[in-house]
Amino acid sequence: MKKAALFLVGILFVAVIIFFLPNNKAWLDHYFAGEKKEITKVQQKQSLLLMSTQQVKDQPYVPLEDIQDKLGVIGKADLKNGTCELRFGQSVFKFLRDVPVVDHNGIYTPLPQSMIIQRSNVLLPVSFIEKVMGQRTRMNQQQSLEVLSNQVLTEKPRPIPKMNTKQLIKYLSFLHVPIKGAHVSTQNSSLPGAPRAYRKGIHEGIDWYGGDTTGVAVTKKTPILSMADGVVVRADHSYHEWSTAERQQFLSEGKKNNGQTSDYILDKLRGRSVWVQYANGVMARYVHLSGISPSILVGKKIKQGEVIGYVGNSGTSDGVKGNSKGLHLHLDLFIYGVWFWGNYTVKERRMILEQVFNPNK
């Protein structure tokens, strides 16, 4: 009897605590909330992702396979062309071997280090994971990389708008002539899309040679001007001209890529380059320069008309010989990372360029 009575008293006591004490539910909620917090902390600790690193030129790099496995990134590398593409959430990142720039949804961003390829291994700098992907990281004592957050980027890609010739002229109207007094070449072979019997089969950019074709004389001291206000994303101040043997070796690499010059080799053949990110998703590559203005530094905001560098022939067959033949500015234009000239006829391309680069405007 005594045990039964004690049992009933215990039940009544618990019922009173649960149903009649006003603060008890709050206390129970607080208790279970505390349990949830502890569980969350454990999950956070378990979510720390460890990635192996390699030291290259005294900088930490992470293998592409580790980024894919640990961060849930979808990666695709083309070793022959020296390119790599990553998809992380709605963000698309594009890399070119040995070039310290990343195309992030069509906007170009400088990197402290470039993507490199060692044998068949693609290595990406830790600085990219931190500064561009926005992940918090730290190096542990074992020199493994701990990713403290795994925030998926939600920025959407920027598709290039479909435009007729008049719309494209208006879209690019903020650009100005890159060489003072020059007009667009009278030769169609200097325009984008002109056929070529080598490289990728077409001429990607606009050539500005001296003489009657553009209306100005050019030397290695002819300034190249920024076409608009923008941000410098690449400036090859440390460029050294290739030897003839090196250049021939680059050209021979095309035989290993179905007769086409690899993308990363093409970059080397462009010589000394400056890349500038402009408004409206326009990115310009100024290439074959003889020199770069000392004030043109990566990350710098520059003004329209500011001197970027000087006309040259670096990276060309004449440049490696050290002569002054074939001097010109080769200018590439992209809109959100897309070479867009294929949408227009030769006649339309000329009309667009002549109106955009009217030296009298």
Protein Blocks (a to p, Z undefined) as FASTA:
>chain_A
ZZmmmmmmmmmmmmmmmmmmmklmmmmmmmmmmmmmmmmmmmmmmmpccdddddeehiac
ddfklmmmmnopacdddfknopacddehjaccdddehiacdceehiacddfbdcddehja
ccddfklmmmmnopacdddfkopacdfbdcdcfbdcdddddddfklmmmmmmmpccfbgh
iacdfbfklpghiacfehjopafbdcddehjknopacdfklccddfbdcddfbdcfkbcc
ddfklmmmmmmmmmmngoiacfklmmmmnopadddddehhiacddehiabdcfklcghia
cdehiafbdcdfehiaklmnopaehiacdddddeehiafklmpcfklmmmmmmmmmgckZ
Z
